[in-house]
Amino acid sequence: MSNRLPPVHALSAFEAAARFNSFALAADELCITPSALSHRIRLLEEHLCERLFTRDGRAVNLTEFGRRYLDVVRNVLRSLADFPLPNKVFTDQIRIKITLPPTFARYIFLPRFKQFKQLYPDIEIEIFLFVPLYDLSLSESDVEVRFGAGNYPNLITHKLFVEPAFAVASPAYLASIPPLKTPADLKSAYLLRSALEPWQPWFEAAGLAWPEPNVGLRIDDLGLLLDAVKLGHGVGLSRTHFAENMLRQGEVVRLFDVEVASPPHAYYLVHEPNIRPEVALFIDWMKSSFHLNND
């Protein structure tokens, strides 16, 4: 029986969209993005194997099946809403959902977050994590920070900052291999790979006509990559925001004076064009926190 039950969050999205004849207005009422609401409607239509709306530009209208199904959905939702909940405490808490790469969340966002809570104590933040380069939809978040090339069609993007990338290794690992006096000596080192931090731009900056390594441990999480460097698994690329504590404590050391001044990837703040007031406050705080005067 459970396989026949549609997801409740999709039912509420359907009811709101039908009531407003607008995905944008329904999304605003549910405090989600229009793309998230469209995803919920599409999920429900796939579950039912029926179209619920016809779309004409920005206008949406119920199909004949959608009109009949709406009566059933409203009765179900009304029954759920009217069911007595004596221990339930209702609040009008304002919430913002943000999605962050794990390393950005750990090393960059959380150290700054206390300032936002001091400025806006009544706004609750919910943090979700995703792997850069893989999850590229806003899904149900209001705001995302993405680590990538910055080409995100139909979305508003703000570049937060660009940091040079440089090579690092642990003292223990360096003691186990021949001395690395010049970048060319890396031919005897084990290079840790990541799609997020490719070696080839660094090779070019170092004057080495080497191709991108295609063997060796690959880690597509910059924090985990840095942990692997600290534990002596090889040489990796990192950036100041991530490595500064480990560099200060001597857990890793910087190799050479070579750095990639303009790495291929940077951190971008990403959101839909239409946002709620509290989301605008959060975006303004993020831009101020990273000293962005313009985009």
C-alpha positions as CSV (number, residue, x, y, z in Angstrom):
1,M,0.0,0.0,0.0
2,S,2.9,2.4,0.8
3,N,4.0,2.3,-2.8
4,R,0.7,3.8,-3.9
5,L,0.9,6.8,-1.5
6,P,2.1,10.0,-3.0
7,P,4.6,12.2,-1.0
8,V,2.8,14.6,1.2
9,H,5.2,17.5,0.4
10,A,4.2,17.1,-3.3
11,L,0.5,17.1,-2.4
12,S,0.8,20.5,-0.6
13,A,2.8,21.9,-3.5
14,F,0.0,20.7,-5.9
15,E,-2.7,22.2,-3.8
16,A,-0.9,25.6,-3.5
17,A,-0.1,25.8,-7.2
18,A,-3.8,25.0,-8.1
19,R,-5.1,27.6,-5.7
20,F,-2.8,30.4,-7.0
21,N,-2.6,29.2,-10.7
22,S,1.0,30.1,-10.3
23,F,4.1,28.1,-9.4
24,A,5.9,31.3,-8.2
25,L,3.2,32.4,-5.8
26,A,2.8,28.8,-4.5
27,A,6.5,28.5,-3.9
28,D,6.5,31.8,-2.0
29,E,3.8,30.6,0.3
30,L,5.6,27.3,1.0
31,C,8.9,29.2,1.5
32,I,10.7,27.2,-1.2
33,T,12.1,28.1,-4.6
34,P,10.0,27.9,-7.8
35,S,12.3,25.2,-9.2
36,A,11.8,23.2,-6.0
37,L,8.0,23.5,-6.4
38,S,8.2,22.4,-10.0
39,H,10.3,19.4,-8.9
40,R,7.6,18.4,-6.4
41,I,4.8,18.8,-9.0
42,R,6.8,16.7,-11.5
43,L,7.4,14.1,-8.8
44,L,3.7,13.9,-8.2
45,E,2.8,13.7,-11.9
46,E,5.3,10.8,-12.3
47,H,3.8,9.0,-9.3
48,L,0.3,9.4,-10.8
49,C,1.3,8.8,-14.4
50,E,-1.0,11.8,-15.2
51,R,-0.5,15.4,-16.1
52,L,-1.9,17.8,-13.4
53,F,-1.3,21.1,-15.2
54,T,-1.1,22.6,-18.6
55,R,1.5,25.3,-19.0
56,D,1.1,28.4,-21.2
57,G,4.2,30.5,-20.6
58,R,4.1,31.4,-16.9
59,A,0.5,30.6,-16.5
60,V,-0.6,27.1,-15.3
61,N,-4.0,25.6,-15.4
62,L,-5.4,22.3,-14.1
63,T,-6.1,19.5,-16.4
64,E,-9.4,17.6,-16.2
65,F,-7.6,14.9,-14.1
66,G,-6.0,17.6,-12.0
67,R,-9.4,19.2,-11.1
68,R,-10.8,15.8,-10.0
69,Y,-7.6,15.0,-8.1
70,L,-7.6,18.4,-6.4
71,D,-10.9,17.7,-4.6
72,V,-9.4,14.5,-3.1
73,V,-6.1,16.2,-2.1
74,R,-7.9,19.1,-0.4
75,N,-10.1,16.7,1.6
76,V,-7.0,14.8,2.7
77,L,-5.0,17.9,3.6
78,R,-7.9,19.4,5.5
79,S,-8.3,16.2,7.5
80,L,-4.7,16.2,8.4
81,A,-4.7,19.9,9.3
82,D,-7.9,19.6,11.5
83,F,-6.7,16.6,13.4
84,P,-6.2,17.7,17.1
85,L,-2.6,17.9,18.2
86,P,-2.7,18.8,21.9
87,N,1.1,18.7,22.4
88,K,2.0,20.6,19.3
89,V,3.4,24.1,19.7
90,F,2.9,26.3,16.6
91,T,5.4,29.1,15.7
92,D,5.9,31.5,12.8
93,Q,9.6,30.9,12.8
94,I,11.4,32.3,9.7
95,R,13.8,29.8,8.2
96,I,16.4,29.9,5.4
97,K,17.7,26.7,3.8
98,I,21.2,26.9,2.5
99,T,23.3,24.3,0.7
100,L,27.1,24.4,1.0
101,P,30.1,22.3,0.0
102,P,31.4,20.4,3.1
103,T,34.8,22.1,3.1
104,F,33.3,25.6,2.7
105,A,30.8,24.9,5.5
106,R,33.5,23.6,7.9
107,Y,36.4,26.1,7.3
108,I,34.7,29.2,6.0
109,F,31.0,29.5,6.8
110,L,30.8,28.3,10.4
111,P,33.6,30.6,11.7
112,R,31.5,33.6,10.3
113,F,28.1,32.3,11.2
114,K,28.1,33.7,14.8
115,Q,28.0,37.3,13.3
116,F,24.9,36.5,11.3
117,K,23.1,35.1,14.4
118,Q,24.0,38.2,16.3
119,L,22.6,40.4,13.6
120,Y,19.4,38.3,12.9
121,P,18.7,36.2,16.0
122,D,15.1,35.5,14.8
123,I,16.1,33.8,11.5
124,E,16.8,30.1,11.7
125,I,19.3,28.6,9.3
126,E,19.2,25.0,8.0
127,I,22.4,23.8,6.4
128,F,22.5,21.0,3.8
129,L,25.7,19.6,2.2
130,F,26.4,18.6,-1.3
131,V,29.4,17.5,-3.3
132,P,30.7,20.2,-5.8
133,L,30.5,19.4,-9.5
134,Y,27.9,16.7,-8.9
135,D,24.7,18.2,-7.4
136,L,23.9,21.2,-9.6
137,S,20.3,22.1,-8.9
138,L,19.0,24.3,-6.1
139,S,16.5,21.6,-5.2
140,E,14.7,22.9,-2.1
141,S,17.3,25.3,-0.8
142,D,17.0,29.1,-0.9
143,V,20.7,29.8,-1.3
144,E,23.7,27.7,-2.4
145,V,27.4,28.2,-2.3
146,R,28.9,26.3,-5.3
147,F,32.5,25.6,-6.0
148,G,32.9,25.6,-9.8
149,A,33.3,27.6,-12.9
150,G,30.4,30.0,-12.2
151,N,28.4,29.3,-15.3
152,Y,24.9,28.6,-13.9
153,P,22.2,29.6,-16.4
154,N,19.0,31.3,-15.2
155,L,20.5,31.8,-11.7
156,I,22.0,34.8,-9.9
157,T,25.6,34.3,-9.0
158,H,28.0,36.3,-6.9
159,K,31.7,35.3,-6.8
160,L,32.7,35.2,-3.1
161,F,36.5,35.1,-3.6
162,V,39.3,33.6,-5.5
163,E,42.3,32.2,-3.7
164,P,45.6,31.0,-5.3
165,A,46.2,27.2,-5.2
166,F,49.6,25.9,-4.0
167,A,51.2,22.5,-3.3
168,V,51.4,21.2,0.3
169,A,52.7,18.0,2.0
170,S,53.2,16.7,5.5
171,P,56.7,16.8,7.1
172,A,56.5,13.0,7.6
173,Y,55.8,12.4,3.9
174,L,58.6,14.7,2.8
175,A,61.0,12.8,5.0
176,S,60.1,9.6,3.2
177,I,60.9,10.7,-0.3
178,P,63.9,12.3,-2.1
179,P,64.2,16.1,-1.5
180,L,61.8,18.3,-3.4
181,K,64.0,21.3,-4.3
182,T,62.3,22.3,-7.5
183,P,58.8,21.7,-8.9
184,A,60.3,19.2,-11.4
185,D,61.3,17.0,-8.4
186,L,57.6,16.1,-8.0
187,K,58.2,13.4,-10.5
188,S,59.3,11.3,-7.6
189,A,56.3,12.2,-5.4
190,Y,52.8,10.7,-5.1
191,L,50.3,13.3,-6.3
192,L,46.8,13.3,-4.8
193,R,44.2,14.1,-7.4
194,S,40.9,16.0,-7.4
195,A,38.5,17.2,-10.1
196,L,38.0,20.3,-7.9
197,E,41.7,21.1,-7.8
198,P,43.4,19.9,-11.0
199,W,47.2,19.8,-11.2
200,Q,47.6,20.9,-14.8
201,P,47.1,24.7,-14.2
202,W,49.7,24.5,-11.4
203,F,52.1,22.6,-13.7
204,E,51.8,25.4,-16.2
205,A,52.5,28.1,-13.5
206,A,55.6,26.0,-12.5
207,G,56.8,25.9,-16.1
208,L,56.2,22.1,-16.4
209,A,54.7,20.7,-19.6
210,W,53.1,17.8,-17.7
211,P,49.6,16.4,-18.4
212,E,47.0,16.1,-15.7
213,P,47.8,12.9,-13.6
214,N,45.4,10.1,-14.4
215,V,46.5,7.6,-11.7
216,G,46.7,7.9,-8.0
217,L,44.3,8.5,-5.2
218,R,41.4,10.8,-6.2
219,I,39.4,12.7,-3.6
220,D,36.6,15.1,-4.7
221,D,36.3,16.8,-1.3
222,L,38.8,19.5,-0.6
223,G,38.7,19.0,3.2
224,L,39.2,15.3,2.9
225,L,42.0,15.9,0.3
226,L,43.8,18.2,2.9
227,D,43.4,15.5,5.6
228,A,45.0,13.0,3.3
229,V,47.9,15.4,2.8
230,K,48.2,15.8,6.6
231,L,48.2,12.0,7.1
232,G,51.1,11.6,4.7
233,H,49.4,10.1,1.7
234,G,51.1,12.4,-0.8
235,V,51.3,15.9,-2.2
236,G,48.1,17.8,-2.8
237,L,46.9,21.3,-3.8
238,S,45.2,23.5,-1.3
239,R,44.3,27.1,-0.5
240,T,44.9,29.5,2.3
241,H,41.4,29.4,3.9
242,F,41.6,25.6,4.1
243,A,45.2,25.1,5.0
244,E,46.1,28.1,7.2
245,N,45.6,26.3,10.6
246,M,47.5,23.2,9.5
247,L,50.3,25.4,8.1
248,R,50.5,27.4,11.3
249,Q,50.7,24.2,13.4
250,G,53.2,22.6,11.1
251,E,51.0,19.7,10.2
252,V,51.5,20.5,6.5
253,V,54.1,22.7,4.8
254,R,53.9,24.7,1.6
255,L,56.1,23.6,-1.3
256,F,57.9,26.1,-3.5
257,D,56.7,29.6,-4.3
258,V,54.5,28.5,-7.2
259,E,50.8,29.2,-7.1
260,V,47.9,29.3,-9.5
261,A,46.8,33.0,-9.3
262,S,43.5,32.3,-11.1
263,P,42.4,28.7,-10.4
264,P,39.7,27.3,-12.7
265,H,37.2,27.0,-9.8
266,A,36.0,29.5,-7.3
267,Y,33.2,29.8,-4.7
268,Y,30.0,31.4,-5.9
269,L,26.8,32.4,-4.0
270,V,23.9,31.1,-6.1
271,H,20.1,31.8,-5.9
272,E,17.0,32.1,-7.9
273,P,16.1,35.6,-9.2
274,N,13.0,35.9,-7.0
275,I,13.8,35.7,-3.3
276,R,12.1,36.4,0.0
277,P,13.1,39.4,2.2
278,E,14.9,37.2,4.8
279,V,16.8,35.5,2.1
280,A,17.9,38.9,0.7
281,L,19.2,39.8,4.2
282,F,21.2,36.6,4.3
283,I,22.7,37.2,0.8
284,D,23.6,40.8,1.7
285,W,25.3,39.5,4.9
286,M,27.3,36.9,2.9
287,K,28.4,39.6,0.4
288,S,29.4,41.9,3.2
289,S,31.2,39.1,5.0
290,F,33.3,38.5,1.9
291,H,33.7,42.2,1.2
292,L,31.8,42.1,-2.1
293,N,31.0,45.6,-3.3
294,N,30.0,44.4,-6.8
295,D,29.7,41.3,-8.8
